Amino acid sequence: MTICMTCGRETDKYAVLNCPNKECQAKIIRCAPCRANENKYVCASCAFSGP
């Protein structure tokens, strides 16, 4: 199980994405429902936020 960075739920269905900020090397983990609903996220490393 992995924890979604958007909602904090444990999930088996998730995606790991690179932070859109080109200067940041962090990975963003989002569960399927948060991605489908386009819930807002914030990168823990650089504070980039996006849908």
mmCIF entry with sequence, helices, sheets and N, C-alpha, C, O atoms, coordinates in Angstrom:
data_MODEL
# 
_entry.id   MODEL 
# 
_entity.id                         1 
_entity.type                       polymer 
_entity.pdbx_number_of_molecules   1 
# 
_entity_poly.entity_id                      1 
_entity_poly.type                           'polypeptide(L)' 
_entity_poly.nstd_linkage                   no 
_entity_poly.nstd_monomer                   no 
_entity_poly.pdbx_seq_one_letter_code       MTICMTCGRETDKYAVLNCPNKECQAKIIRCAPCRANENKYVCASCAFSGP 
_entity_poly.pdbx_seq_one_letter_code_can   MTICMTCGRETDKYAVLNCPNKECQAKIIRCAPCRANENKYVCASCAFSGP 
_entity_poly.pdbx_strand_id                 A 
# 
loop_
_entity_poly_seq.entity_id 
_entity_poly_seq.num 
_entity_poly_seq.mon_id 
_entity_poly_seq.hetero 
1 1  MET n 
1 2  THR n 
1 3  ILE n 
1 4  CYS n 
1 5  MET n 
1 6  THR n 
1 7  CYS n 
1 8  GLY n 
1 9  ARG n 
1 10 GLU n 
1 11 THR n 
1 12 ASP n 
1 13 LYS n 
1 14 TYR n 
1 15 ALA n 
1 16 VAL n 
1 17 LEU n 
1 18 ASN n 
1 19 CYS n 
1 20 PRO n 
1 21 ASN n 
1 22 LYS n 
1 23 GLU n 
1 24 CYS n 
1 25 GLN n 
1 26 ALA n 
1 27 LYS n 
1 28 ILE n 
1 29 ILE n 
1 30 ARG n 
1 31 CYS n 
1 32 ALA n 
1 33 PRO n 
1 34 CYS n 
1 35 ARG n 
1 36 ALA n 
1 37 ASN n 
1 38 GLU n 
1 39 ASN n 
1 40 LYS n 
1 41 TYR n 
1 42 VAL n 
1 43 CYS n 
1 44 ALA n 
1 45 SER n 
1 46 CYS n 
1 47 ALA n 
1 48 PHE n 
1 49 SER n 
1 50 GLY n 
1 51 PRO n 
# 
_struct_asym.id          A 
_struct_asym.entity_id   1 
# 
_struct_conf.conf_type_id            HELX_P 
_struct_conf.id                      HELX_P1 
_struct_conf.pdbx_PDB_helix_id       AA1 
_struct_conf.beg_label_comp_id       ALA 
_struct_conf.beg_label_asym_id       A 
_struct_conf.beg_label_seq_id        32 
_struct_conf.pdbx_beg_PDB_ins_code   ? 
_struct_conf.end_label_comp_id       ALA 
_struct_conf.end_label_asym_id       A 
_struct_conf.end_label_seq_id        36 
_struct_conf.pdbx_end_PDB_ins_code   ? 
_struct_conf.beg_auth_comp_id        ALA 
_struct_conf.beg_auth_asym_id        A 
_struct_conf.beg_auth_seq_id         32 
_struct_conf.end_auth_comp_id        ALA 
_struct_conf.end_auth_asym_id        A 
_struct_conf.end_auth_seq_id         36 
_struct_conf.pdbx_PDB_helix_class    1 
_struct_conf.details                 ? 
_struct_conf.pdbx_PDB_helix_length   5 
# 
_struct_conf_type.id          HELX_P 
_struct_conf_type.criteria    ? 
_struct_conf_type.reference   ? 
# 
loop_
_struct_sheet.id 
_struct_sheet.type 
_struct_sheet.number_strands 
_struct_sheet.details 
AA1 ? 2 ? 
AA2 ? 2 ? 
AA3 ? 2 ? 
# 
loop_
_struct_sheet_order.sheet_id 
_struct_sheet_order.range_id_1 
_struct_sheet_order.range_id_2 
_struct_sheet_order.offset 
_struct_sheet_order.sense 
AA1 1 2 ? anti-parallel 
AA2 1 2 ? anti-parallel 
AA3 1 2 ? anti-parallel 
# 
loop_
_struct_sheet_range.sheet_id 
_struct_sheet_range.id 
_struct_sheet_range.beg_label_comp_id 
_struct_sheet_range.beg_label_asym_id 
_struct_sheet_range.beg_label_seq_id 
_struct_sheet_range.pdbx_beg_PDB_ins_code 
_struct_sheet_range.end_label_comp_id 
_struct_sheet_range.end_label_asym_id 
_struct_sheet_range.end_label_seq_id 
_struct_sheet_range.pdbx_end_PDB_ins_code 
_struct_sheet_range.beg_auth_comp_id 
_struct_sheet_range.beg_auth_asym_id 
_struct_sheet_range.beg_auth_seq_id 
_struct_sheet_range.end_auth_comp_id 
_struct_sheet_range.end_auth_asym_id 
_struct_sheet_range.end_auth_seq_id 
AA1 1 THR A 2  ? ILE A 3  ? THR A 2  ILE A 3  
AA1 2 GLU A 10 ? THR A 11 ? GLU A 10 THR A 11 
AA2 1 TYR A 14 ? ASN A 18 ? TYR A 14 ASN A 18 
AA2 2 LYS A 27 ? CYS A 31 ? LYS A 27 CYS A 31 
AA3 1 TYR A 41 ? VAL A 42 ? TYR A 41 VAL A 42 
AA3 2 SER A 49 ? GLY A 50 ? SER A 49 GLY A 50 
# 
loop_
_atom_site.group_PDB 
_atom_site.id 
_atom_site.type_symbol 
_atom_site.label_atom_id 
_atom_site.label_alt_id 
_atom_site.label_comp_id 
_atom_site.label_asym_id 
_atom_site.label_entity_id 
_atom_site.label_seq_id 
_atom_site.pdbx_PDB_ins_code 
_atom_site.Cartn_x 
_atom_site.Cartn_y 
_atom_site.Cartn_z 
_atom_site.occupancy 
_atom_site.B_iso_or_equiv 
_atom_site.pdbx_formal_charge 
_atom_site.auth_seq_id 
_atom_site.auth_comp_id 
_atom_site.auth_asym_id 
_atom_site.auth_atom_id 
_atom_site.pdbx_PDB_model_num 
ATOM 1   N N  . MET A 1 1  ? 0.845   -1.194 0.000   1.00 0.00 ? 1  MET A N  1 
ATOM 2   C CA . MET A 1 1  ? 0.000   0.000  0.000   1.00 0.00 ? 1  MET A CA 1 
ATOM 3   C C  . MET A 1 1  ? 0.887   1.253  0.000   1.00 0.00 ? 1  MET A C  1 
ATOM 4   O O  . MET A 1 1  ? 1.953   1.299  0.614   1.00 0.00 ? 1  MET A O  1 
ATOM 5   N N  . THR A 1 2  ? 0.401   2.238  -0.702  1.00 0.00 ? 2  THR A N  1 
ATOM 6   C CA . THR A 1 2  ? 1.091   3.516  -0.816  1.00 0.00 ? 2  THR A CA 1 
ATOM 7   C C  . THR A 1 2  ? 0.137   4.616  -0.384  1.00 0.00 ? 2  THR A C  1 
ATOM 8   O O  . THR A 1 2  ? -1.080  4.468  -0.498  1.00 0.00 ? 2  THR A O  1 
ATOM 9   N N  . ILE A 1 3  ? 0.681   5.712  0.111   1.00 0.00 ? 3  ILE A N  1 
ATOM 10  C CA . ILE A 1 3  ? -0.150  6.822  0.579   1.00 0.00 ? 3  ILE A CA 1 
ATOM 11  C C  . ILE A 1 3  ? -0.202  7.909  -0.488  1.00 0.00 ? 3  ILE A C  1 
ATOM 12  O O  . ILE A 1 3  ? 0.827   8.348  -1.002  1.00 0.00 ? 3  ILE A O  1 
ATOM 13  N N  . CYS A 1 4  ? -1.418  8.332  -0.806  1.00 0.00 ? 4  CYS A N  1 
ATOM 14  C CA . CYS A 1 4  ? -1.646  9.407  -1.771  1.00 0.00 ? 4  CYS A CA 1 
ATOM 15  C C  . CYS A 1 4  ? -1.212  10.736 -1.158  1.00 0.00 ? 4  CYS A C  1 
ATOM 16  O O  . CYS A 1 4  ? -1.549  11.037 -0.012  1.00 0.00 ? 4  CYS A O  1 
ATOM 17  N N  . MET A 1 5  ? -0.460  11.532 -1.927  1.00 0.00 ? 5  MET A N  1 
ATOM 18  C CA . MET A 1 5  ? -0.004  12.834 -1.430  1.00 0.00 ? 5  MET A CA 1 
ATOM 19  C C  . MET A 1 5  ? -1.122  13.863 -1.396  1.00 0.00 ? 5  MET A C  1 
ATOM 20  O O  . MET A 1 5  ? -1.005  14.881 -0.712  1.00 0.00 ? 5  MET A O  1 
ATOM 21  N N  . THR A 1 6  ? -2.199  13.614 -2.122  1.00 0.00 ? 6  THR A N  1 
ATOM 22  C CA . THR A 1 6  ? -3.302  14.566 -2.172  1.00 0.00 ? 6  THR A CA 1 
ATOM 23  C C  . THR A 1 6  ? -4.262  14.380 -1.008  1.00 0.00 ? 6  THR A C  1 
ATOM 24  O O  . THR A 1 6  ? -4.580  15.339 -0.305  1.00 0.00 ? 6  THR A O  1 
ATOM 25  N N  . CYS A 1 7  ? -4.730  13.144 -0.799  1.00 0.00 ? 7  CYS A N  1 
ATOM 26  C CA . CYS A 1 7  ? -5.767  12.909 0.208   1.00 0.00 ? 7  CYS A CA 1 
ATOM 27  C C  . CYS A 1 7  ? -5.267  12.168 1.453   1.00 0.00 ? 7  CYS A C  1 
ATOM 28  O O  . CYS A 1 7  ? -5.948  12.159 2.479   1.00 0.00 ? 7  CYS A O  1 
ATOM 29  N N  . GLY A 1 8  ? -4.097  11.555 1.375   1.00 0.00 ? 8  GLY A N  1 
ATOM 30  C CA . GLY A 1 8  ? -3.533  10.861 2.522   1.00 0.00 ? 8  GLY A CA 1 
ATOM 31  C C  . GLY A 1 8  ? -4.033  9.435  2.730   1.00 0.00 ? 8  GLY A C  1 
ATOM 32  O O  . GLY A 1 8  ? -3.664  8.787  3.709   1.00 0.00 ? 8  GLY A O  1 
ATOM 33  N N  . ARG A 1 9  ? -4.875  8.939  1.813   1.00 0.00 ? 9  ARG A N  1 
ATOM 34  C CA . ARG A 1 9  ? -5.388  7.572  1.932   1.00 0.00 ? 9  ARG A CA 1 
ATOM 35  C C  . ARG A 1 9  ? -4.349  6.562  1.469   1.00 0.00 ? 9  ARG A C  1 
ATOM 36  O O  . ARG A 1 9  ? -3.533  6.851  0.594   1.00 0.00 ? 9  ARG A O  1 
ATOM 37  N N  . GLU A 1 10 ? -4.389  5.366  2.068   1.00 0.00 ? 10 GLU A N  1 
ATOM 38  C CA . GLU A 1 10 ? -3.589  4.259  1.569   1.00 0.00 ? 10 GLU A CA 1 
ATOM 39  C C  . GLU A 1 10 ? -4.302  3.677  0.358   1.00 0.00 ? 10 GLU A C  1 
ATOM 40  O O  . GLU A 1 10 ? -5.527  3.552  0.363   1.00 0.00 ? 10 GLU A O  1 
ATOM 41  N N  . THR A 1 11 ? -3.545  3.318  -0.685  1.00 0.00 ? 11 THR A N  1 
ATOM 42  C CA . THR A 1 11 ? -4.155  2.837  -1.913  1.00 0.00 ? 11 THR A CA 1 
ATOM 43  C C  . THR A 1 11 ? -3.250  1.860  -2.640  1.00 0.00 ? 11 THR A C  1 
ATOM 44  O O  . THR A 1 11 ? -2.028  1.892  -2.496  1.00 0.00 ? 11 THR A O  1 
ATOM 45  N N  . ASP A 1 12 ? -3.874  0.991  -3.426  1.00 0.00 ? 12 ASP A N  1 
ATOM 46  C CA . ASP A 1 12 ? -3.143  0.099  -4.320  1.00 0.00 ? 12 ASP A CA 1 
ATOM 47  C C  . ASP A 1 12 ? -3.166  0.637  -5.746  1.00 0.00 ? 12 ASP A C  1 
ATOM 48  O O  . ASP A 1 12 ? -2.352  0.237  -6.579  1.00 0.00 ? 12 ASP A O  1 
ATOM 49  N N  . LYS A 1 13 ? -4.096  1.539  -6.024  1.00 0.00 ? 13 LYS A N  1 
ATOM 50  C CA . LYS A 1 13 ? -4.255  2.100  -7.367  1.00 0.00 ? 13 LYS A CA 1 
ATOM 51  C C  . LYS A 1 13 ? -3.769  3.545  -7.352  1.00 0.00 ? 13 LYS A C  1 
ATOM 52  O O  . LYS A 1 13 ? -4.468  4.447  -6.888  1.00 0.00 ? 13 LYS A O  1 
ATOM 53  N N  . TYR A 1 14 ? -2.561  3.747  -7.865  1.00 0.00 ? 14 TYR A N  1 
ATOM 54  C CA . TYR A 1 14 ? -1.963  5.078  -7.813  1.00 0.00 ? 14 TYR A CA 1 
ATOM 55  C C  . TYR A 1 14 ? -1.038  5.277  -9.010  1.00 0.00 ? 14 TYR A C  1 
ATOM 56  O O  . TYR A 1 14 ? -0.708  4.330  -9.724  1.00 0.00 ? 14 TYR A O  1 
ATOM 57  N N  . ALA A 1 15 ? -0.635  6.511  -9.211  1.00 0.00 ? 15 ALA A N  1 
ATOM 58  C CA . ALA A 1 15 ? 0.331   6.868  -10.246 1.00 0.00 ? 15 ALA A CA 1 
ATOM 59  C C  . ALA A 1 15 ? 1.471   7.639  -9.593  1.00 0.00 ? 15 ALA A C  1 
ATOM 60  O O  . ALA A 1 15 ? 1.259   8.432  -8.676  1.00 0.00 ? 15 ALA A O  1 
ATOM 61  N N  . VAL A 1 16 ? 2.670   7.396  -10.076 1.00 0.00 ? 16 VAL A N  1 
ATOM 62  C CA . VAL A 1 16 ? 3.844   8.127  -9.624  1.00 0.00 ? 16 VAL A CA 1 
ATOM 63  C C  . VAL A 1 16 ? 4.274   9.030  -10.773 1.00 0.00 ? 16 VAL A C  1 
ATOM 64  O O  . VAL A 1 16 ? 4.588   8.562  -11.867 1.00 0.00 ? 16 VAL A O  1 
ATOM 65  N N  . LEU A 1 17 ? 4.280   10.327 -10.504 1.00 0.00 ? 17 LEU A N  1 
ATOM 66  C CA . LEU A 1 17 ? 4.603   11.311 -11.535 1.00 0.00 ? 17 LEU A CA 1 
ATOM 67  C C  . LEU A 1 17 ? 5.802   12.147 -11.111 1.00 0.00 ? 17 LEU A C  1 
ATOM 68  O O  . LEU A 1 17 ? 6.028   12.351 -9.918  1.00 0.00 ? 17 LEU A O  1 
ATOM 69  N N  . ASN A 1 18 ? 6.559   12.625 -12.065 1.00 0.00 ? 18 ASN A N  1 
ATOM 70  C CA . ASN A 1 18 ? 7.618   13.579 -11.769 1.00 0.00 ? 18 ASN A CA 1 
ATOM 71  C C  . ASN A 1 18 ? 6.981   14.930 -11.494 1.00 0.00 ? 18 ASN A C  1 
ATOM 72  O O  . ASN A 1 18 ? 5.975   15.285 -12.108 1.00 0.00 ? 18 ASN A O  1 
ATOM 73  N N  . CYS A 1 19 ? 7.563   15.678 -10.575 1.00 0.00 ? 19 CYS A N  1 
ATOM 74  C CA . CYS A 1 19 ? 7.067   17.029 -10.303 1.00 0.00 ? 19 CYS A CA 1 
ATOM 75  C C  . CYS A 1 19 ? 7.184   17.849 -11.588 1.00 0.00 ? 19 CYS A C  1 
ATOM 76  O O  . CYS A 1 19 ? 8.221   17.800 -12.249 1.00 0.00 ? 19 CYS A O  1 
ATOM 77  N N  . PRO A 1 20 ? 6.139   18.603 -11.955 1.00 0.00 ? 20 PRO A N  1 
ATOM 78  C CA . PRO A 1 20 ? 6.187   19.424 -13.172 1.00 0.00 ? 20 PRO A CA 1 
ATOM 79  C C  . PRO A 1 20 ? 7.228   20.545 -13.136 1.00 0.00 ? 20 PRO A C  1 
ATOM 80  O O  . PRO A 1 20 ? 7.626   21.054 -14.184 1.00 0.00 ? 20 PRO A O  1 
ATOM 81  N N  . ASN A 1 21 ? 7.668   20.931 -11.942 1.00 0.00 ? 21 ASN A N  1 
ATOM 82  C CA . ASN A 1 21 ? 8.712   21.948 -11.809 1.00 0.00 ? 21 ASN A CA 1 
ATOM 83  C C  . ASN A 1 21 ? 10.027  21.333 -12.283 1.00 0.00 ? 21 ASN A C  1 
ATOM 84  O O  . ASN A 1 21 ? 10.536  20.409 -11.649 1.00 0.00 ? 21 ASN A O  1 
ATOM 85  N N  . LYS A 1 22 ? 10.578  21.828 -13.376 1.00 0.00 ? 22 LYS A N  1 
ATOM 86  C CA . LYS A 1 22 ? 11.776  21.239 -13.973 1.00 0.00 ? 22 LYS A CA 1 
ATOM 87  C C  . LYS A 1 22 ? 12.998  21.304 -13.068 1.00 0.00 ? 22 LYS A C  1 
ATOM 88  O O  . LYS A 1 22 ? 13.946  20.545 -13.267 1.00 0.00 ? 22 LYS A O  1 
ATOM 89  N N  . GLU A 1 23 ? 12.997  22.184 -12.087 1.00 0.00 ? 23 GLU A N  1 
ATOM 90  C CA . GLU A 1 23 ? 14.116  22.294 -11.159 1.00 0.00 ? 23 GLU A CA 1 
ATOM 91  C C  . GLU A 1 23 ? 13.996  21.320 -9.993  1.00 0.00 ? 23 GLU A C  1 
ATOM 92  O O  . GLU A 1 23 ? 14.928  21.199 -9.199  1.00 0.00 ? 23 GLU A O  1 
ATOM 93  N N  . CYS A 1 24 ? 12.891  20.638 -9.878  1.00 0.00 ? 24 CYS A N  1 
ATOM 94  C CA . CYS A 1 24 ? 12.626  19.724 -8.767  1.00 0.00 ? 24 CYS A CA 1 
ATOM 95  C C  . CYS A 1 24 ? 12.709  18.278 -9.270  1.00 0.00 ? 24 CYS A C  1 
ATOM 96  O O  . CYS A 1 24 ? 12.251  17.977 -10.372 1.00 0.00 ? 24 CYS A O  1 
ATOM 97  N N  . GLN A 1 25 ? 13.280  17.404 -8.478  1.00 0.00 ? 25 GLN A N  1 
ATOM 98  C CA . GLN A 1 25 ? 13.433  15.997 -8.858  1.00 0.00 ? 25 GLN A CA 1 
ATOM 99  C C  . GLN A 1 25 ? 12.480  15.089 -8.076  1.00 0.00 ? 25 GLN A C  1 
ATOM 100 O O  . GLN A 1 25 ? 12.611  13.867 -8.139  1.00 0.00 ? 25 GLN A O  1 
ATOM 101 N N  . ALA A 1 26 ? 11.537  15.660 -7.351  1.00 0.00 ? 26 ALA A N  1 
ATOM 102 C CA . ALA A 1 26 ? 10.630  14.882 -6.495  1.00 0.00 ? 26 ALA A CA 1 
ATOM 103 C C  . ALA A 1 26 ? 9.624   14.087 -7.317  1.00 0.00 ? 26 ALA A C  1 
ATOM 104 O O  . ALA A 1 26 ? 9.339   14.420 -8.468  1.00 0.00 ? 26 ALA A O  1 
ATOM 105 N N  . LYS A 1 27 ? 9.097   13.045 -6.715  1.00 0.00 ? 27 LYS A N  1 
ATOM 106 C CA . LYS A 1 27 ? 8.030   12.230 -7.297  1.00 0.00 ? 27 LYS A CA 1 
ATOM 107 C C  . LYS A 1 27 ? 6.734   12.566 -6.577  1.00 0.00 ? 27 LYS A C  1 
ATOM 108 O O  . LYS A 1 27 ? 6.724   12.776 -5.364  1.00 0.00 ? 27 LYS A O  1 
ATOM 109 N N  . ILE A 1 28 ? 5.643   12.616 -7.328  1.00 0.00 ? 28 ILE A N  1 
ATOM 110 C CA . ILE A 1 28 ? 4.328   12.905 -6.771  1.00 0.00 ? 28 ILE A CA 1 
ATOM 111 C C  . ILE A 1 28 ? 3.492   11.641 -6.906  1.00 0.00 ? 28 ILE A C  1 
ATOM 112 O O  . ILE A 1 28 ? 3.371   11.088 -7.999  1.00 0.00 ? 28 ILE A O  1 
ATOM 113 N N  . ILE A 1 29 ? 2.917   11.183 -5.801  1.00 0.00 ? 29 ILE A N  1 
ATOM 114 C CA . ILE A 1 29 ? 2.107   9.973  -5.781  1.00 0.00 ? 29 ILE A CA 1 
ATOM 115 C C  . ILE A 1 29 ? 0.656   10.372 -5.566  1.00 0.00 ? 29 ILE A C  1 
ATOM 116 O O  . ILE A 1 29 ? 0.316   11.022 -4.577  1.00 0.00 ? 29 ILE A O  1 
ATOM 117 N N  . ARG A 1 30 ? -0.211  9.966  -6.524  1.00 0.00 ? 30 ARG A N  1 
ATOM 118 C CA . ARG A 1 30 ? -1.621  10.321 -6.444  1.00 0.00 ? 30 ARG A CA 1 
ATOM 119 C C  . ARG A 1 30 ? -2.467  9.085  -6.688  1.00 0.00 ? 30 ARG A C  1 
ATOM 120 O O  . ARG A 1 30 ? -2.164  8.279  -7.567  1.00 0.00 ? 30 ARG A O  1 
ATOM 121 N N  . CYS A 1 31 ? -3.537  8.938  -5.902  1.00 0.00 ? 31 CYS A N  1 
ATOM 122 C CA . CYS A 1 31 ? -4.431  7.796  -6.077  1.00 0.00 ? 31 CYS A CA 1 
ATOM 123 C C  . CYS A 1 31 ? -5.351  8.027  -7.278  1.00 0.00 ? 31 CYS A C  1 
ATOM 124 O O  . CYS A 1 31 ? -5.515  9.154  -7.744  1.00 0.00 ? 31 CYS A O  1 
ATOM 125 N N  . ALA A 1 32 ? -5.941  6.945  -7.765  1.00 0.00 ? 32 ALA A N  1 
ATOM 126 C CA . ALA A 1 32 ? -6.814  7.015  -8.935  1.00 0.00 ? 32 ALA A CA 1 
ATOM 127 C C  . ALA A 1 32 ? -7.996  7.973  -8.742  1.00 0.00 ? 32 ALA A C  1 
ATOM 128 O O  . ALA A 1 32 ? -8.283  8.759  -9.645  1.00 0.00 ? 32 ALA A O  1 
ATOM 129 N N  . PRO A 1 33 ? -8.695  7.938  -7.595  1.00 0.00 ? 33 PRO A N  1 
ATOM 130 C CA . PRO A 1 33 ? -9.820  8.873  -7.426  1.00 0.00 ? 33 PRO A CA 1 
ATOM 131 C C  . PRO A 1 33 ? -9.385  10.350 -7.441  1.00 0.00 ? 33 PRO A C  1 
ATOM 132 O O  . PRO A 1 33 ? -10.085 11.189 -8.009  1.00 0.00 ? 33 PRO A O  1 
ATOM 133 N N  . CYS A 1 34 ? -8.256  10.669 -6.830  1.00 0.00 ? 34 CYS A N  1 
ATOM 134 C CA . CYS A 1 34 ? -7.793  12.060 -6.828  1.00 0.00 ? 34 CYS A CA 1 
ATOM 135 C C  . CYS A 1 34 ? -7.417  12.510 -8.234  1.00 0.00 ? 34 CYS A C  1 
ATOM 136 O O  . CYS A 1 34 ? -7.670  13.655 -8.607  1.00 0.00 ? 34 CYS A O  1 
ATOM 137 N N  . ARG A 1 35 ? -6.818  11.622 -9.013  1.00 0.00 ? 35 ARG A N  1 
ATOM 138 C CA . ARG A 1 35 ? -6.495  11.966 -10.396 1.00 0.00 ? 35 ARG A CA 1 
ATOM 139 C C  . ARG A 1 35 ? -7.758  12.136 -11.215 1.00 0.00 ? 35 ARG A C  1 
ATOM 140 O O  . ARG A 1 35 ? -7.863  13.082 -11.996 1.00 0.00 ? 35 ARG A O  1 
ATOM 141 N N  . ALA A 1 36 ? -8.723  11.237 -11.052 1.00 0.00 ? 36 ALA A N  1 
ATOM 142 C CA . ALA A 1 36 ? -9.971  11.313 -11.826 1.00 0.00 ? 36 ALA A CA 1 
ATOM 143 C C  . ALA A 1 36 ? -10.759 12.577 -11.495 1.00 0.00 ? 36 ALA A C  1 
ATOM 144 O O  . ALA A 1 36 ? -11.376 13.176 -12.377 1.00 0.00 ? 36 ALA A O  1 
ATOM 145 N N  . ASN A 1 37 ? -10.739 12.980 -10.232 1.00 0.00 ? 37 ASN A N  1 
ATOM 146 C CA . ASN A 1 37 ? -11.478 14.174 -9.796  1.00 0.00 ? 37 ASN A CA 1 
ATOM 147 C C  . ASN A 1 37 ? -10.660 15.454 -9.944  1.00 0.00 ? 37 ASN A C  1 
ATOM 148 O O  . ASN A 1 37 ? -11.151 16.543 -9.642  1.00 0.00 ? 37 ASN A O  1 
ATOM 149 N N  . GLU A 1 38 ? -9.405  15.328 -10.410 1.00 0.00 ? 38 GLU A N  1 
ATOM 150 C CA . GLU A 1 38 ? -8.495  16.456 -10.570 1.00 0.00 ? 38 GLU A CA 1 
ATOM 151 C C  . GLU A 1 38 ? -8.325  17.244 -9.277  1.00 0.00 ? 38 GLU A C  1 
ATOM 152 O O  . GLU A 1 38 ? -8.308  18.475 -9.288  1.00 0.00 ? 38 GLU A O  1 
ATOM 153 N N  . ASN A 1 39 ? -8.199  16.523 -8.159  1.00 0.00 ? 39 ASN A N  1 
ATOM 154 C CA . ASN A 1 39 ? -7.974  17.167 -6.875  1.00 0.00 ? 39 ASN A CA 1 
ATOM 155 C C  . ASN A 1 39 ? -6.603  17.840 -6.864  1.00 0.00 ? 39 ASN A C  1 
ATOM 156 O O  . ASN A 1 39 ? -5.646  17.334 -7.452  1.00 0.00 ? 39 ASN A O  1 
ATOM 157 N N  . LYS A 1 40 ? -6.523  18.960 -6.204  1.00 0.00 ? 40 LYS A N  1 
ATOM 158 C CA . LYS A 1 40 ? -5.299  19.742 -6.140  1.00 0.00 ? 40 LYS A CA 1 
ATOM 159 C C  . LYS A 1 40 ? -4.233  19.002 -5.329  1.00 0.00 ? 40 LYS A C  1 
ATOM 160 O O  . LYS A 1 40 ? -4.550  18.317 -4.357  1.00 0.00 ? 40 LYS A O  1 
ATOM 161 N N  . TYR A 1 41 ? -2.966  19.146 -5.735  1.00 0.00 ? 41 TYR A N  1 
ATOM 162 C CA . TYR A 1 41 ? -1.850  18.556 -5.000  1.00 0.00 ? 41 TYR A CA 1 
ATOM 163 C C  . TYR A 1 41 ? -0.768  19.605 -4.816  1.00 0.00 ? 41 TYR A C  1 
ATOM 164 O O  . TYR A 1 41 ? -0.732  20.607 -5.531  1.00 0.00 ? 41 TYR A O  1 
ATOM 165 N N  . VAL A 1 42 ? 0.118   19.366 -3.847  1.00 0.00 ? 42 VAL A N  1 
ATOM 166 C CA . VAL A 1 42 ? 1.243   20.247 -3.602  1.00 0.00 ? 42 VAL A CA 1 
ATOM 167 C C  . VAL A 1 42 ? 2.495   19.370 -3.453  1.00 0.00 ? 42 VAL A C  1 
ATOM 168 O O  . VAL A 1 42 ? 2.495   18.420 -2.670  1.00 0.00 ? 42 VAL A O  1 
ATOM 169 N N  . CYS A 1 43 ? 3.557   19.685 -4.199  1.00 0.00 ? 43 CYS A N  1 
ATOM 170 C CA . CYS A 1 43 ? 4.796   18.951 -4.097  1.00 0.00 ? 43 CYS A CA 1 
ATOM 171 C C  . CYS A 1 43 ? 5.430   19.249 -2.734  1.00 0.00 ? 43 CYS A C  1 
ATOM 172 O O  . CYS A 1 43 ? 5.594   20.409 -2.358  1.00 0.00 ? 43 CYS A O  1 
ATOM 173 N N  . ALA A 1 44 ? 5.780   18.198 -2.007  1.00 0.00 ? 44 ALA A N  1 
ATOM 174 C CA . ALA A 1 44 ? 6.366   18.366 -0.675  1.00 0.00 ? 44 ALA A CA 1 
ATOM 175 C C  . ALA A 1 44 ? 7.762   18.956 -0.731  1.00 0.00 ? 44 ALA A C  1 
ATOM 176 O O  . ALA A 1 44 ? 8.240   19.511 0.259   1.00 0.00 ? 44 ALA A O  1 
ATOM 177 N N  . SER A 1 45 ? 8.421   18.844 -1.871  1.00 0.00 ? 45 SER A N  1 
ATOM 178 C CA . SER A 1 45 ? 9.792   19.312 -1.998  1.00 0.00 ? 45 SER A CA 1 
ATOM 179 C C  . SER A 1 45 ? 9.902   20.790 -2.386  1.00 0.00 ? 45 SER A C  1 
ATOM 180 O O  . SER A 1 45 ? 10.689  21.531 -1.797  1.00 0.00 ? 45 SER A O  1 
ATOM 181 N N  . CYS A 1 46 ? 9.107   21.218 -3.382  1.00 0.00 ? 46 CYS A N  1 
ATOM 182 C CA . CYS A 1 46 ? 9.250   22.585 -3.890  1.00 0.00 ? 46 CYS A CA 1 
ATOM 183 C C  . CYS A 1 46 ? 7.995   23.441 -3.759  1.00 0.00 ? 46 CYS A C  1 
ATOM 184 O O  . CYS A 1 46 ? 8.019   24.624 -4.099  1.00 0.00 ? 46 CYS A O  1 
ATOM 185 N N  . ALA A 1 47 ? 6.910   22.867 -3.275  1.00 0.00 ? 47 ALA A N  1 
ATOM 186 C CA . ALA A 1 47 ? 5.630   23.549 -3.060  1.00 0.00 ? 47 ALA A CA 1 
ATOM 187 C C  . ALA A 1 47 ? 4.906   23.894 -4.365  1.00 0.00 ? 47 ALA A C  1 
ATOM 188 O O  . ALA A 1 47 ? 3.996   24.723 -4.358  1.00 0.00 ? 47 ALA A O  1 
ATOM 189 N N  . PHE A 1 48 ? 5.295   23.272 -5.483  1.00 0.00 ? 48 PHE A N  1 
ATOM 190 C CA . PHE A 1 48 ? 4.543   23.434 -6.728  1.00 0.00 ? 48 PHE A CA 1 
ATOM 191 C C  . PHE A 1 48 ? 3.160   22.856 -6.513  1.00 0.00 ? 48 PHE A C  1 
ATOM 192 O O  . PHE A 1 48 ? 3.035   21.797 -5.898  1.00 0.00 ? 48 PHE A O  1 
ATOM 193 N N  . SER A 1 49 ? 2.108   23.517 -6.999  1.00 0.00 ? 49 SER A N  1 
ATOM 194 C CA . SER A 1 49 ? 0.760   22.984 -6.854  1.00 0.00 ? 49 SER A CA 1 
ATOM 195 C C  . SER A 1 49 ? 0.097   22.896 -8.222  1.00 0.00 ? 49 SER A C  1 
ATOM 196 O O  . SER A 1 49 ? 0.362   23.694 -9.121  1.00 0.00 ? 49 SER A O  1 
ATOM 197 N N  . GLY A 1 50 ? -0.760  21.914 -8.347  1.00 0.00 ? 50 GLY A N  1 
ATOM 198 C CA . GLY A 1 50 ? -1.431  21.738 -9.628  1.00 0.00 ? 50 GLY A CA 1 
ATOM 199 C C  . GLY A 1 50 ? -2.640  20.828 -9.489  1.00 0.00 ? 50 GLY A C  1 
ATOM 200 O O  . GLY A 1 50 ? -2.872  20.231 -8.438  1.00 0.00 ? 50 GLY A O  1 
ATOM 201 N N  . PRO A 1 51 ? -3.396  20.736 -10.557 1.00 0.00 ? 51 PRO A N  1 
ATOM 202 C CA . PRO A 1 51 ? -4.572  19.862 -10.562 1.00 0.00 ? 51 PRO A CA 1 
ATOM 203 C C  . PRO A 1 51 ? -4.227  18.434 -10.977 1.00 0.00 ? 51 PRO A C  1 
ATOM 204 O O  . PRO A 1 51 ? -5.109  17.577 -11.031 1.00 0.00 ? 51 PRO A O  1 
# 
